[in-house]
């Protein structure tokens, strides 16, 4: 491998000749060997959009030479088209406040801009990563802004995936609307419900979680770009903030707005942690649903076996014919990770000091990991699990016929204490409630039919 020698404020550094990154990045990749994971594509896109927007604003305000601005903008456009993504080599978890990733972006753009001008990489006296690509900026305002943009891009996809699951659950709810089953409280038999009502509740709870997630996205639309190092906007020309955010809104397709308080945007990560908590709460609802499905599908002979789930692959390497709720188990694990990521975000959010929170890369990795898992897997769970669930009608009817808990519906006729006696006797003798009540002449057949009717069972 051939090398060139680049120079930065610390001295000379050997950099691979083919690399578009420069000395800061070369030093950083030797230090931040953490996860083996590179920066998320949406973070790269967000950062390059910021650099492009800044160059446009600086050029319009006559702070940046027009020729240099055009070269920087063209370099950004090439990256946004998918080129040179392999040059963003700094790990997802890197330096405090994301300075290493900011400089990785600055250097790649600067070196490609130099080539566009017909110059060799490393000629930073012509186009500098710091003085030109990073003009009117700091890691301290660009990384928080890039965080918001990257999270918003990912959450938009997550909401779309969630909508697919909600639609699938609503279709099952409609299909199962007339199927009565034994309800359960404390995992014990309770008054009957419909299988459709259970699936409708899953859909409803996810719609509530979706609404709160969308509200959290609204807060992320306020960004601190233009605050530079500490929120004062030092080294940025007048009018830069408004222009840069306007340009960023246009290229990202997001309705971004200047923060009401630039110091807040650099110091507080409330908006990010708030969004993370909504993902956690979504995961809690998904987890409950997945557990219910696993329980209802348990069996086929020694479990509940109330529903039949689709076979996506063999359930066991040793037990032939076994079908497991593997997709529900996978959803459980996704949810556990989302909940754990929220804890990390919360710890990072409270760990800022004075004018800056420096734990940004770790927070962002957690947010993007969580939204990646949800946006990728929810459509799979919807299509390959929920859409294929069928009711085991015979089993549901047998449970309903045999359950002593139906005696609850007789309270208005025979009273709680007598009903309790009948319940115990039913369990002891394995005789049905109907049989015992008629034998003891506690109610007429007409009264019993009315009390145990579908209308009475469902409270309608």
N, C-alpha and C positions, 0 to 999 in steps of 0.2 A: 504493500500500500504506500502510495506517495503522500507526502504531507506538505502543507504550506505553513508558514509561521505568521500567526495573527498577533496583534498587540492590543492589550487593554490597559486599564489603569493599574493593574497589578504586574504587568510585564508581558513578556512574550510567551505564546502558547502554541504548541504543535496541534494542527487541526487537519483531518483528512482532506486532501485536495478536492475531492468530489463533494465534500459537505457544504451545505448552505448555512449551517449554523456556524457560530464563531467562538471566540475565546471564553466568554462567560459560560456558554453551554458546555464547552469541552471540560471546563473545570467542574461544572455542576454534575455532569453525568458520572464523574468519579466519586462524588460525595453522596448523591441520593440514590443509593441502591437499596430499595425498600420492598417493593411489591413485584417488580418485573413487569408492571403494567404501564404503558404509555398513557399520555393524556387522552381523554375522551374526545372523539371526533367533534362533538358539539362544542367543547371548550376551544378546540383549535378554530373552528368556524367562528365562534363568538369573538375570539381575540383578533382574528384577521379582519372581521367586520369592523371592530373598534379601530384598528390601525388604519383601515381604509377611510373610515368616517373622520378620523382625526386629520389625516392628510388632506382630505377635501376641505375641512373647516380651516386648517392652517393656511392652505393655499388661498382660499377665498378672503381670509383676513390679512393676506400679504405677509404672513409670518414665515412661510415656507416657499422657497423658489419653485416656480411653476413646473420646470422641467423635472426637478427631483420629485415633486408631488406626483406628476404623471407616472414616473417610473415606479414609485411606491404603490400607487393605485393599481397599476397593471400587474405588479407582482402579487398583490393581494387578490386580484381577480383570478389569476392563474391558480393560486392555492385554493380559493373557493370553488374552482372548477374540478378540484380533485388532485392537482399536481403537488408534488413535494411534501405530501403528508408524512412521508417517512423521515423527514428532517426535523419533526417535532419529537425530540428524543428524551426530553426531561420527563422523569417519572411523574405519575399522578400525584403522589405525595412527595413534595419537594421542599423548597425553602419557605420560611415564614413569609406570609403575605403573597406567595406565588411569584416572587421576584425572578427566580430562575426560569419559570415558564414565560414570564413577560419578556425576559431577555432572549430566550430561545426564539420567540416570535419575532422580536426586533431584528435579530441577527439573520434569520432566514429571509425575511422580507428585504433587509438592507442588501444582502449579497445577491439576491435575485434582481433587485432594482439596479445594482451596479452592472450586472450582465446586460440588462435591458439598455443601459446607457453605453454599452460597449466596453465596459471596464472589467477588470479582474476582481474576483472575490477578495475581500480583505482590504480594499482601498477605502477605508472608513473615513478618510479625510474628505472624500467626495460625497458619499452618503453614509452617515453614521447611524448605527443602531440606536444610540442614545439621543443625539442632537437632532436627528431628522425623523426617523421612524417613531421615536418616543416623544417627539416634540409636544409640549403642553400636557404631558401625561406623567403619571407615576404608576408603579405597580399597585400603589395603595388605592388608586381610584379605578384603574383599568381591571384589576382582578375581581374586585367586588362586582363591577358592572358585567364582566364576562361571566361570572357566576350566575347572576340573575338571568342573563340571556340564555346560557346553556341549560339552566334548570327549566326555564320557560319552554324552550324547544323540546326538552325531554318530557315535561309534564303534559304538554299538548298531545303528544303521542300516547302517553299513559291514559289520559282522559278518553281518547278514541278507543283504546283497547278495553277500558272499563265499560264503555258504552256497549261494546259487543257482548260482554258478559251479562250486562243488565238485560239486554234484549233476549239473550238465550234463556235467562231465568224467567223472564216474563212469559215467554212462549211455553215453558214447562208449567208455570203457574196456571196458565189458561187451560192447558191440556189436562192438568190434574185437578181442576176446580171442583169436579163432582165426586172425587174419590175421598171417602171418609176414612180416617185412621185414628188410632188411639193417640191422644196427645201425651206429652210427658213433661212433668215438672220434677225436679230433684232426681232425674233419670228414672222416675217411677211413673206408673200409669196415671194418666189424668183424663179430664173430660175430652171427648173427641174433637178433632179439628179436621180440616181437609188437607190432603197432601199439597194441593194447590195453594192454600193459605201459607203454608210453610215456605214454599218457593217464592211466593209473592212478597213475603217478609224479607227474604234474602235480597231480592231486587230492590225493595224499598230502602233497606238499610244502606245499600251501596249507592243509591241515588242521593241519600243524605250525605254520605261521605264525599261523593262527587261534588256536590254543591259547595261544601266547605273547602274542598281542594281548589275549586275555581275561584273562590273568594281569596284564598291565599295567593293565587297567581296574580290577582289584581294588585296586591301590595308589591310583588316583585317587579312590576312594571316601572316602579320609581327607582332610578339609578343615580349613582353619585359621580358619573363621569364628568370631569372638569374640576373636581375637588383637589386634584393632584395629591400632594404628599400628606396633608393633614386635614384637608377640607376647606382651606382658605382659597384655593384656586391659584396659588402662587405659580408664576412662570407661564401662565396661560393668558393669551391675549383677550381683551374684552370682546364678548360675544361668542367666544369659542364654545363654551358649555352648551349654549342653546343650539348652535349649528351642528356640533358633533353629535348630540343626542338626536337631533332631527335626521341627520344622515344615517345614524345607526338604526333608527326606527324604520327608515325606508328600506335599507338593505336587508334587515333581519325579518321584516314583515310583522314586527311586534309593535304595539302601541306604547312605546317607551316614553317616560316623562322624567324631567329633572326632579331630583329629590327635593322635598320641602326643606330638608336640613342636611347639608352636605356632611357635617360632622357626624350626624347620626349614621349616614350611609357608610362611612369608613369605620366607625367605632362599633356600632351595634349590628348584630346579625339576627335581630328579632325576626325580620321578614323571612329569612332562610329557615331559622329554627321553627317558625310558625308553619311554614310549608312542610317541613319535615314531620312535624307532629300530625299534620293532616294525613300524610302518607302512613304514619304509624297507626292512626285510628282506622284508616281504610284497611290496613293489614289485619287489625283486630277483628273487623267484621268479616273479612275474607276467611280468616282462620276459623272463626266460629262456624261459618257455613261449610267449610271443608270438613271440619270435625263431624258435623251433623250428617253430611253425606257419607262419610266413612262408617258412622254408626248405623245409618239406615241400610247401607249395603252389606253390613257384616253378615257372615254366614258361609255358605248358603244353608247349612242345616243347624248350626249351633249358635247362630247370631240372630239379628233382627230380620234380615233379608226382606225389608219392606220395599226396597227398590232394586232394580237390576241395572248394573252399570256396564258401559261398553268395554270390550276387551281391546286394549291397545297393544299389549304384548303379553307373553307368558308370565304368569305371576310368580313362578318359582323355578329354580334350577334343579330342584329335587322332587317336588310334589307335582305330578302331572295334572294338567287341567285346572290348576289353581288360578283364580282371577283376583287380583289385588286392586284396591283403589289407589293405584300408583300416582295418578295425576293429582288427586286430592292430597296425597302425602307430599308431593312436590310443591304444591301450593302452600302447604304448612311450612315447609322449609324456606320458601320465598318470604313468607310473612315473618318468620323468626328473624331472618336477616334484615328485613326492613325495620323491624322493631329495634334490633341491635344497632343498626345504623343511626336511628333516631337518638339513641343514647349517646353515640359518638358526636353527633351534631350538637346536642345539648351541652355536652362537656366542652366542646370547642367554642360554642357561642358565648359561654360565660368566662372563657379564658383570655379575653382581650384585655389590654391595659391602655388606659389613657386614650390617645387619639387614633388607635388602630387595633383591630383584631388581626392577629397574624396567623391564625389557625385555618385560614381559608382553604388551602388545597385539600386538607383532610376532610373538611366539611363537604366540599364540593364532590369529592370522590364518593362519599357516602350517599349524597343526594342522587348522583347520576347512577350509581350502582343500584339503588333502590328503584328508581324509575325505569332503568333498563330491564330489571327482572320483571317488574309489573307489566310494562308495555309489551315485552316479548312473550310472557307466559299466559297472560289472561286470555288472549284470543285462542290459544291452544286449549286451555281448560274449557273455554266456552264451546268450541267446536268438537273436541274429542271426548269431553266428559259430559257436560251439561246437556248438550243437544241429543246425546244418546241415552240418557237416563229414562227408564221405563218403570212404571209402577208394578209391583208384584201384587196384583189384586187379590189373589187367593189368600196370600199370607196376611194382607191387611184386613180382609174380611174375617179371617179366623181369629185374629187378635181382638177384633171388635166384638165378635159374638161371645168370646170367652171371658172378656174382661169384667171383673167384679166392679170396676170403678164406675160402670154405668149406673150403679145404684145411686150415685150422686144426683142424677136426674130425678130420682124418686123422693128427694128430700121434701119437696112441697106437698107430697101426698102422704108419706108415712113418717116423716120427721127424721132428724139426724141420727138419734140414738138407735132407732129401729133399723135404719139404713145401715148403720155400722155393724149391727148384728148380722144382717143379711150378707154384708161384704165378707165378714169373717167366716160365716158358714159356707159361702161360695168357694172361698179359698180352701177350706178344710175338706169339703165334699166333692169339689170339682164340678158342682152343678152350676148352671147358669143362673144369673139374676132373674131372668124371666121365669125360669122353672120354679125357683124357690118362692118368688112372690105370688105366683098363681097357686102353688100348692098350699101356701099358708093363707090364701084368700085375703091377702093384704090389699089387693087392687083387682078391679075387673080387667078382663082382657082389653076392653076398649080403652080404659084408662092407661093401661100399660103400653098399648100401641101408641097412644098419643104422647106419653112421657118419653118413650124411646124412639120417637120418630126422628127423621133427619132434621126437620125444622127445629125440634126441641134440642137435639144434640148440638146444633150449630148456633143456637141462640137467635135464630132469625124468624 
